[in-house]
Amino acid sequence: MVMRRLIPLLLVLIVVVSGCLFKPPAEVKFSIDKTLVRPGGTIHVMILVNNTGKVGLTGATLVLGDDSFQILQEPKFPEILPVGDAVQLVWILRAPIKPGVYNLKLSLELTDELKRSWTGFYGQFRVTVSSEAGPSDEVEMNVEVPEVIEGGEAANLTVIIKNKLDVPIELRDLSFNLFNGMKVVSAGALPASIDGNDEVRVRYTVRAPYAYREGYISAILKYAISGAEGSTVKSFPLKVVWEPWNQSTEVLKKAYGLKYHWVTDEYIVDGYWMERYNSTSNFNRTEFRNMTLRIIRSAKSEPQAAEAIYSWMMRTYSLGDTTSTLEPDKILPQDRISYAEAQILITAMLRSIDVPARIVTLYNGTDCTMRPMTEFYTADGWYIVDVKHGFVGSVDDYLASPYFPKVYQLVTRDGFRIVAQAPATLQGHEHVDVTGDFLANLEDRLLKKVTERLRPELRSKLMLVMNNLDENERLYALFLFASAPSEEDLNRVLSEYSTGKIEQDVKTMYEFYKNMTWRDDFTRYWKIFAGEV
């Protein structure tokens, strides 16, 4: 009788000790740079994530336990944090406006390559918000850097470290959290120590990406005083502007590489279009340039320029379905144009200001004129302008829009291909199959976009739902969630519905609609899911 009771207990103990039940996938250490801050001031939350699990980690979400604090900027997690590697992440928080003593509770949620969520990582700090808050009484760090950098430009960055104590401070490490695509190309030597009441200056050179960036970059100093370790963080605002229309051909070729030919190509659509509409799509880039520059005016990047051109077009033209010409010069003076003509005109205008641009369409093996859109290239990848649906954004944002599910169905069920028009001789069909660019890792890309739109506390709920659906149901669920009219609608419904209800409703709707022809705008199905119709 005694043995029967002891054996199960012994087995449980063996399993727990061996780490089979609750072994966490990472070691996580929380720290903040200050516990005394001015009202509305900034606090840096530093989290060291060491992957001690069995698979790579793909994301980290910080959840604040006090709504009085706001996240100003989140760090970029590596594409994959391999087993055995560690990463230092820095979140920038805005402190409450109202003075007082706050209990800042932090929770970190990690995701791995198997799409599993891991929780149970917590930090807690007592933060005093006071107008009497002053600088650190140990180490002060400042950074000298230009406020604005041109894309592709190298800039000097000088870090000034002041020891405000009477005793020496040992300097362990100085690192940076930079913008995506920004790199340190040269670095001065960090001294081993600073004498009491002394300072050192360390110079770095950073190179900006060929892209627009705006936000904060951070310098992270780790030091020790008599063996006791400490750290301090300094964040500073920076803007990178990228105006390809003000750059030389040499710089543009460096920035766009093999994509540069989408600036200089003579034609916009191929010979099939020419035969169908008895028109060609060549145009004079120089004639279009001056007009386009007036339209984009204060734009500081390719996406901002595309937004300006799209807005101008919506103010200038009435849109319909009848295409009369493919020539940008003849489209321009009209007051009523087709959606296809609008896409051709936008593509011509973007090329005229040195932005790589092309027409993307659906192709059924015969006709390559269906559902035309404009794609333009940036350092962050391709972007889309879809005039018919009023969409301007990255390809991944387009995948997570209500207008892609129909395209997906046409491709996967009806055999269509997504092609980029690449004419050189106007000898019939001349296009490049880019279907793979849209469908590769589709579920992961959709999941990332939907997760970004959710409040942090709902992200684990989403993963629970996803893990209980099969592959087709997961994709359908993501199409539904991505088609919510607003982030507020998405968060409200996923907050109110139980995981069981979400799973069951997704399964029911998928079974009912999977063999039907989907609507052009998937928002209709979201409204059914949300109980609005």
VMD Tcl script that draws the C-alpha trace (Angstrom):
set ca {
  {0.00 0.00 0.00}
  {2.81 2.37 0.92}
  {4.72 1.52 -2.28}
  {1.68 2.28 -4.45}
  {1.60 5.81 -3.06}
  {5.33 6.41 -3.34}
  {5.87 5.25 -6.92}
  {3.67 7.91 -8.63}
  {5.18 10.63 -6.43}
  {8.66 9.40 -7.26}
  {7.88 9.47 -10.97}
  {6.59 13.04 -10.75}
  {9.71 14.13 -8.91}
  {11.94 12.50 -11.53}
  {10.09 14.23 -14.36}
  {10.21 17.65 -12.71}
  {13.88 17.35 -11.74}
  {14.83 16.22 -15.24}
  {13.29 19.38 -16.63}
  {10.64 17.72 -18.80}
  {7.75 19.72 -17.47}
  {8.59 23.32 -16.78}
  {12.05 23.88 -18.20}
  {11.93 27.47 -19.54}
  {13.32 28.14 -23.02}
  {15.50 31.04 -21.87}
  {17.18 32.81 -19.02}
  {15.76 36.32 -18.71}
  {17.18 39.19 -16.67}
  {15.31 42.46 -16.14}
  {16.84 45.81 -15.24}
  {15.93 49.51 -15.54}
  {18.27 52.45 -15.83}
  {16.63 54.57 -13.14}
  {14.11 54.38 -10.32}
  {13.76 58.16 -9.95}
  {12.42 60.03 -12.97}
  {10.78 63.33 -13.82}
  {7.07 63.40 -14.76}
  {6.74 62.28 -18.38}
  {10.43 61.40 -18.51}
  {11.88 58.29 -20.11}
  {12.90 55.03 -18.50}
  {14.86 52.27 -20.24}
  {13.89 48.68 -19.55}
  {16.80 46.41 -20.38}
  {16.10 42.70 -20.77}
  {18.80 40.14 -21.44}
  {17.40 37.04 -23.16}
  {19.67 33.99 -23.23}
  {18.28 31.13 -25.32}
  {18.82 28.02 -23.17}
  {16.05 25.99 -24.84}
  {16.06 23.51 -27.69}
  {14.82 25.66 -30.60}
  {15.36 29.20 -31.83}
  {13.40 32.13 -30.39}
  {11.60 34.46 -32.80}
  {9.98 37.20 -30.73}
  {9.58 38.94 -27.38}
  {6.57 40.90 -26.14}
  {6.74 43.15 -23.08}
  {3.51 43.58 -21.11}
  {3.25 46.46 -18.64}
  {1.33 45.88 -15.44}
  {0.63 49.60 -14.99}
  {-1.14 51.56 -17.73}
  {0.36 54.78 -16.35}
  {3.57 53.89 -18.20}
  {3.65 53.93 -22.00}
  {5.97 52.14 -24.41}
  {7.56 54.74 -26.68}
  {9.73 52.38 -28.68}
  {10.18 48.62 -28.83}
  {13.39 46.87 -29.85}
  {13.71 44.76 -32.98}
  {14.06 41.09 -32.07}
  {16.44 39.04 -34.25}
  {14.83 36.99 -37.02}
  {15.91 33.94 -35.01}
  {17.84 33.87 -31.74}
  {19.70 30.54 -31.98}
  {20.09 28.16 -29.06}
  {23.04 29.28 -26.94}
  {22.92 32.90 -28.10}
  {21.84 35.93 -26.08}
  {20.46 39.35 -27.00}
  {20.15 42.60 -25.05}
  {16.79 44.27 -25.67}
  {15.92 47.83 -24.69}
  {12.39 49.20 -24.39}
  {11.93 52.95 -23.96}
  {9.04 53.87 -21.63}
  {7.41 57.20 -20.86}
  {6.87 57.71 -17.14}
  {3.51 58.90 -15.75}
  {2.77 62.63 -15.77}
  {1.44 62.56 -12.21}
  {4.14 62.51 -9.48}
  {4.07 59.61 -7.08}
  {5.49 56.19 -6.30}
  {4.64 53.48 -8.84}
  {5.04 49.73 -8.81}
  {6.23 48.93 -12.33}
  {5.42 45.28 -13.04}
  {6.83 43.77 -16.21}
  {6.05 40.50 -17.94}
  {7.90 39.10 -20.94}
  {6.38 36.65 -23.38}
  {8.66 34.75 -25.76}
  {7.75 32.93 -28.96}
  {9.80 30.19 -30.62}
  {10.21 28.64 -34.06}
  {7.45 26.13 -33.31}
  {5.01 29.04 -32.80}
  {4.75 28.33 -29.08}
  {4.35 31.09 -26.50}
  {6.33 31.04 -23.25}
  {5.37 33.14 -20.26}
  {6.48 33.26 -16.64}
  {9.25 35.86 -16.98}
  {8.63 38.75 -14.59}
  {10.33 41.88 -13.34}
  {9.17 44.37 -10.75}
  {10.58 47.78 -9.85}
  {9.57 50.62 -7.56}
  {9.71 53.86 -9.53}
  {9.39 57.34 -8.04}
  {8.13 60.08 -10.34}
  {9.18 63.50 -9.06}
  {10.00 66.91 -10.50}
  {13.03 66.87 -8.20}
  {14.61 63.93 -10.05}
  {18.16 64.72 -11.05}
  {20.94 63.03 -13.01}
  {22.65 59.83 -11.89}
  {25.03 60.22 -8.97}
  {27.49 57.68 -10.43}
  {27.95 57.73 -14.19}
  {26.69 60.29 -16.68}
  {26.65 59.49 -20.39}
  {25.93 61.86 -23.27}
  {26.02 61.36 -27.01}
  {26.94 63.89 -29.69}
  {25.37 63.05 -33.06}
  {23.73 65.06 -35.89}
  {19.96 65.38 -35.59}
  {19.42 64.40 -39.24}
  {21.44 62.03 -41.44}
  {21.04 61.39 -45.17}
  {20.31 57.83 -46.19}
  {23.53 55.95 -46.99}
  {25.61 58.65 -45.28}
  {28.26 57.95 -42.64}
  {28.07 60.09 -39.51}
  {30.29 60.52 -36.48}
  {28.86 59.65 -33.09}
  {30.76 60.59 -29.95}
  {29.93 59.07 -26.55}
  {31.00 61.11 -23.51}
  {31.24 59.13 -20.25}
  {31.66 61.07 -17.00}
  {32.67 59.48 -13.71}
  {31.05 61.58 -10.98}
  {32.55 59.55 -8.14}
  {35.89 59.99 -6.41}
  {36.95 56.40 -7.14}
  {37.79 54.80 -10.50}
  {35.10 53.04 -12.53}
  {35.83 49.97 -14.61}
  {34.28 50.09 -18.09}
  {33.04 46.68 -19.25}
  {31.18 47.27 -22.52}
  {29.56 49.93 -24.69}
  {26.99 48.84 -27.27}
  {24.22 50.41 -29.35}
  {20.62 49.74 -30.28}
  {20.45 51.29 -33.75}
  {17.79 51.66 -36.42}
  {17.10 48.70 -38.66}
  {19.79 48.71 -41.35}
  {22.10 51.13 -39.51}
  {25.59 49.80 -38.80}
  {28.68 50.77 -36.82}
  {31.49 50.91 -39.40}
  {34.31 52.05 -37.10}
  {34.79 52.32 -33.35}
  {37.30 53.90 -31.05}
  {38.85 51.92 -28.21}
  {36.84 51.89 -24.98}
  {39.24 52.59 -22.07}
  {39.45 49.95 -19.38}
  {38.56 52.48 -16.67}
  {37.86 56.11 -15.82}
  {39.56 57.84 -12.93}
  {37.50 59.59 -10.28}
  {35.85 62.84 -11.41}
  {37.14 62.33 -14.92}
  {35.60 61.75 -18.35}
  {36.40 59.92 -21.58}
  {35.20 60.42 -25.14}
  {34.81 57.48 -27.50}
  {34.18 58.11 -31.17}
  {32.18 55.85 -33.50}
  {31.15 56.08 -37.13}
  {27.74 54.79 -38.13}
  {26.31 54.38 -41.62}
  {22.63 55.03 -42.21}
  {20.53 52.77 -44.44}
  {19.13 54.03 -47.74}
  {15.77 54.45 -46.04}
  {13.70 56.80 -43.90}
  {14.02 56.25 -40.16}
  {12.83 58.31 -37.21}
  {12.87 57.50 -33.53}
  {15.42 56.83 -30.81}
  {18.73 55.01 -30.85}
  {20.37 53.99 -27.61}
  {23.85 53.64 -26.18}
  {24.20 51.02 -23.41}
  {27.15 51.22 -21.03}
  {28.06 48.43 -18.63}
  {30.53 49.25 -15.86}
  {31.67 48.13 -12.41}
  {32.50 49.98 -9.21}
  {34.66 47.99 -6.80}
  {33.41 44.81 -8.46}
  {29.72 45.75 -8.26}
  {28.24 45.85 -11.77}
  {26.03 48.64 -13.04}
  {24.69 49.96 -16.31}
  {23.31 53.13 -17.82}
  {21.47 53.87 -21.05}
  {21.25 57.04 -23.08}
  {18.64 57.37 -25.82}
  {18.60 60.21 -28.28}
  {16.31 61.17 -31.17}
  {17.55 60.79 -34.71}
  {16.09 61.08 -38.19}
  {17.38 59.49 -41.38}
  {15.96 60.96 -44.58}
  {16.19 59.27 -47.97}
  {15.23 61.26 -51.05}
  {16.28 59.29 -54.13}
  {15.21 62.17 -56.40}
  {18.08 64.22 -54.97}
  {20.73 61.52 -55.45}
  {23.22 60.80 -58.22}
  {22.97 57.78 -60.50}
  {26.00 56.27 -58.75}
  {24.34 56.49 -55.33}
  {21.04 55.15 -56.68}
  {22.77 52.10 -58.13}
  {24.39 51.43 -54.74}
  {21.07 51.87 -52.94}
  {18.89 49.76 -55.25}
  {21.40 47.31 -56.69}
  {19.80 44.97 -59.25}
  {16.43 46.71 -58.75}
  {17.72 49.92 -60.34}
  {16.58 48.88 -63.82}
  {12.97 49.36 -62.64}
  {13.82 53.09 -62.72}
  {15.19 53.22 -66.27}
  {13.12 50.58 -68.14}
  {11.55 52.10 -71.24}
  {8.12 50.43 -71.08}
  {5.70 49.88 -68.21}
  {3.47 47.03 -69.54}
  {4.14 44.34 -72.15}
  {3.16 43.57 -75.72}
  {-0.02 41.77 -74.74}
  {-1.32 45.05 -73.31}
  {-0.17 46.89 -76.46}
  {-2.14 44.54 -78.71}
  {-5.22 44.68 -76.52}
  {-5.33 48.48 -76.20}
  {-3.48 49.45 -79.40}
  {-1.15 51.62 -77.38}
  {2.34 51.55 -75.87}
  {3.44 52.58 -72.39}
  {6.76 54.32 -73.01}
  {7.14 57.83 -71.60}
  {9.57 60.69 -71.14}
  {10.90 60.53 -67.56}
  {12.34 64.05 -67.73}
  {8.99 65.64 -68.65}
  {7.26 63.88 -65.75}
  {9.95 64.63 -63.20}
  {9.36 68.33 -62.55}
  {5.61 67.87 -62.17}
  {6.06 64.91 -59.82}
  {8.56 66.81 -57.68}
  {5.96 69.55 -57.18}
  {3.42 66.93 -56.09}
  {5.63 65.15 -53.55}
  {7.10 68.41 -52.15}
  {8.14 67.65 -48.56}
  {8.31 63.84 -48.85}
  {11.36 62.31 -47.16}
  {11.14 58.72 -48.45}
  {9.73 56.56 -51.23}
  {6.56 55.62 -49.27}
  {5.88 59.27 -48.43}
  {6.28 60.19 -52.09}
  {3.89 57.39 -53.14}
  {1.32 58.58 -50.58}
  {1.55 62.11 -51.95}
  {1.11 60.94 -55.55}
  {-1.84 58.75 -54.59}
  {-3.54 61.61 -52.70}
  {-3.00 63.95 -55.67}
  {-4.52 61.37 -57.99}
  {-7.62 60.96 -55.82}
  {-8.12 64.74 -55.93}
  {-7.50 65.03 -59.67}
  {-9.33 62.17 -61.40}
  {-12.63 60.33 -61.52}
  {-11.95 56.61 -61.74}
  {-13.70 53.89 -63.72}
  {-13.06 50.65 -65.59}
  {-12.67 51.76 -69.22}
  {-9.04 51.93 -70.39}
  {-8.41 54.02 -73.52}
  {-4.63 54.40 -73.58}
  {-1.45 53.07 -71.99}
  {0.63 56.19 -72.65}
  {1.30 58.17 -69.44}
  {1.54 61.40 -71.49}
  {-2.02 60.90 -72.74}
  {-3.41 59.70 -69.41}
  {-2.14 62.76 -67.54}
  {-4.39 65.51 -69.04}
  {-7.63 63.53 -68.77}
  {-10.14 64.05 -65.96}
  {-11.58 60.51 -65.99}
  {-9.24 57.50 -66.14}
  {-9.44 53.78 -65.46}
  {-7.87 52.02 -62.49}
  {-5.33 50.45 -64.87}
  {-4.45 53.87 -66.30}
  {-4.06 55.20 -62.76}
  {-1.57 52.45 -61.94}
  {0.40 53.12 -65.12}
  {0.50 56.84 -64.32}
  {1.65 56.26 -60.73}
  {4.36 53.88 -61.95}
  {5.61 56.44 -64.48}
  {5.65 59.21 -61.88}
  {7.60 57.11 -59.37}
  {10.17 56.14 -62.00}
  {10.53 59.79 -62.97}
  {11.77 60.60 -59.45}
  {14.18 57.64 -59.41}
  {12.04 55.20 -57.42}
  {12.09 51.62 -58.82}
  {8.47 50.84 -59.77}
  {6.56 48.26 -61.79}
  {3.06 47.03 -62.58}
  {1.98 43.77 -60.92}
  {-1.04 41.87 -62.24}
  {-2.77 38.51 -62.18}
  {-2.14 36.13 -65.10}
  {-4.40 33.20 -66.05}
  {-2.22 31.87 -68.83}
  {-3.78 34.14 -71.44}
  {-4.67 37.51 -69.94}
  {-2.10 39.43 -67.87}
  {-4.09 42.66 -67.36}
  {-6.20 41.62 -64.36}
  {-6.12 43.41 -60.98}
  {-3.21 45.77 -61.80}
  {-1.30 47.35 -58.92}
  {1.93 49.32 -58.66}
  {4.88 47.96 -56.72}
  {7.78 50.21 -55.76}
  {11.03 49.21 -54.12}
  {12.62 50.43 -50.88}
  {15.43 49.26 -48.60}
  {12.69 47.60 -46.53}
  {11.35 45.64 -49.52}
  {8.54 46.14 -52.01}
  {5.54 48.38 -51.33}
  {2.17 48.40 -53.08}
  {-0.19 51.08 -54.35}
  {-3.62 49.57 -55.09}
  {-5.73 52.45 -56.38}
  {-8.97 50.48 -56.70}
  {-8.92 49.56 -53.03}
  {-7.31 52.73 -51.69}
  {-4.30 50.90 -50.32}
  {-0.71 52.15 -49.97}
  {1.69 50.11 -47.85}
  {4.28 47.34 -47.70}
  {3.67 43.97 -49.33}
  {3.24 42.39 -45.89}
  {0.69 45.06 -44.97}
  {-1.12 44.23 -48.21}
  {-1.13 40.52 -47.34}
  {-2.76 41.52 -44.03}
  {-5.42 43.63 -45.75}
  {-9.00 42.65 -46.67}
  {-8.06 42.64 -50.37}
  {-5.47 39.86 -50.51}
  {-7.61 36.80 -49.56}
  {-9.41 36.99 -52.93}
  {-6.05 37.08 -54.74}
  {-4.91 34.12 -52.64}
  {-7.98 32.12 -53.65}
  {-7.51 32.93 -57.34}
  {-3.91 31.77 -57.15}
  {-4.28 28.65 -55.02}
  {-7.67 27.44 -56.27}
  {-8.01 28.77 -59.80}
  {-4.41 28.57 -61.01}
  {-3.68 32.26 -61.50}
  {-0.14 33.61 -61.14}
  {1.03 36.98 -59.81}
  {3.37 38.58 -62.34}
  {5.44 41.75 -62.59}
  {5.38 43.43 -65.99}
  {8.94 43.48 -67.36}
  {8.75 44.39 -71.06}
  {11.85 44.95 -73.14}
  {10.80 44.30 -76.74}
  {6.96 44.33 -76.62}
  {6.85 40.83 -78.10}
  {3.74 39.46 -76.36}
  {3.91 38.33 -72.73}
  {7.00 39.67 -70.97}
  {6.61 39.39 -67.23}
  {8.30 37.91 -64.18}
  {6.45 35.43 -61.96}
  {6.48 36.88 -58.42}
  {3.84 34.57 -56.91}
  {6.41 33.16 -54.53}
  {7.19 36.63 -53.17}
  {3.58 36.89 -52.00}
  {2.98 33.32 -50.79}
  {6.33 32.45 -49.16}
  {5.95 32.02 -45.37}
  {2.46 33.51 -45.69}
  {1.16 32.26 -42.36}
  {4.16 33.61 -40.44}
  {3.93 37.00 -42.16}
  {0.20 37.28 -41.48}
  {0.65 36.18 -37.88}
  {3.31 38.84 -37.33}
  {1.07 41.59 -38.68}
  {-2.00 40.48 -36.72}
  {0.09 40.14 -33.55}
  {1.40 43.70 -33.99}
  {-2.20 44.97 -34.05}
  {-3.12 43.20 -30.80}
  {-2.64 44.50 -27.30}
  {0.25 42.58 -25.68}
  {-2.01 40.80 -23.19}
  {-4.06 39.27 -26.03}
  {-1.16 37.84 -28.00}
  {-0.90 34.64 -25.98}
  {-4.65 34.14 -26.43}
  {-4.20 34.38 -30.18}
  {-1.46 31.74 -30.08}
  {-3.69 29.39 -28.06}
  {-6.33 29.69 -30.75}
  {-3.84 29.16 -33.57}
  {-2.39 26.04 -31.98}
  {-5.84 24.39 -31.95}
  {-6.55 24.94 -35.66}
  {-5.28 23.02 -38.66}
  {-3.17 24.68 -41.37}
  {-6.06 25.81 -43.58}
  {-8.13 27.00 -40.62}
  {-5.20 29.02 -39.27}
  {-4.78 30.83 -42.57}
  {-8.51 31.53 -42.77}
  {-8.49 32.81 -39.18}
  {-5.62 35.17 -39.96}
  {-7.46 36.48 -43.03}
  {-10.45 37.16 -40.78}
  {-8.45 38.91 -38.05}
  {-6.45 40.93 -40.59}
  {-9.71 42.17 -42.14}
  {-10.97 43.81 -38.95}
  {-11.82 47.45 -39.83}
  {-9.58 48.77 -37.06}
  {-7.24 47.65 -34.32}
  {-9.91 48.64 -31.83}
  {-12.40 46.24 -33.45}
  {-9.87 43.42 -33.51}
  {-8.87 43.85 -29.86}
  {-12.45 44.22 -28.69}
  {-13.69 41.03 -30.34}
  {-10.69 38.90 -29.38}
  {-10.97 40.21 -25.84}
  {-14.69 39.48 -25.51}
  {-14.74 36.07 -27.20}
  {-13.45 33.00 -25.39}
  {-10.78 30.91 -27.09}
  {-13.33 28.13 -27.49}
  {-15.79 30.41 -29.25}
  {-13.12 31.85 -31.53}
  {-11.92 28.39 -32.52}
  {-15.42 27.05 -33.15}
  {-16.56 30.09 -35.13}
  {-13.43 29.97 -37.31}
  {-13.92 26.25 -38.00}
  {-17.60 26.75 -38.83}
  {-16.99 29.67 -41.16}
  {-14.10 27.97 -42.91}
  {-16.14 24.83 -43.61}
  {-19.04 26.90 -44.92}
  {-17.07 29.27 -47.14}
  {-13.99 27.28 -48.21}
  {-15.48 26.12 -51.54}
  {-17.35 29.34 -52.31}
  {-15.94 32.22 -54.34}
  {-14.77 34.80 -51.83}
  {-15.72 38.44 -52.03}
  {-13.26 41.04 -53.23}
  {-13.30 42.66 -49.77}
  {-12.87 40.17 -46.92}
  {-14.25 42.66 -44.38}
  {-17.69 41.14 -44.98}
  {-16.56 37.86 -43.39}
  {-15.05 39.68 -40.42}
  {-18.42 41.32 -39.80}
  {-20.10 37.91 -39.83}
  {-17.46 36.59 -37.41}
  {-17.89 39.64 -35.14}
  {-21.70 39.24 -35.15}
  {-22.27 42.59 -36.89}
  {-24.42 41.16 -39.73}
}
mol new
graphics top color blue
foreach p $ca { graphics top sphere $p radius 0.5 }
foreach p [lrange $ca 0 end-1] q [lrange $ca 1 end] { graphics top cylinder $p $q radius 0.2 }
display resetview
